[in-house]
């Protein structure tokens, strides 16, 4: 494999494969097929499948957003943009819950 320069260091080039949630119809059967062979990321794959099973193809509910946050926490990336993304998502969920409880109180 060729070497390439990255930030004044040389390291061996690695291919990384990522499953995109946008390709649900193609990825879901593949993910179910490889699930028994996954070791490290099995919990993450189970959460993604749980999200797909519970999602109603319309607008995201608060429960959907909570599942997305759980998936992001399972990925557990320590890169600053990913940490900020998790923090923003947690704040967004709290705001949604506050609005929902406020609307419920107003309707009573």
Secondary structure, DSSP 8 states (H G I E B T S, - for coil): --EEEETTEEEE--------GGGHHHHHHHHHHHGGG-STTHHHHHHHHHHHHH--SSS--HHHHHHHHHHHHHH---SHHHHHHHHHHHHHHHHHHHHHHHHHHHH-
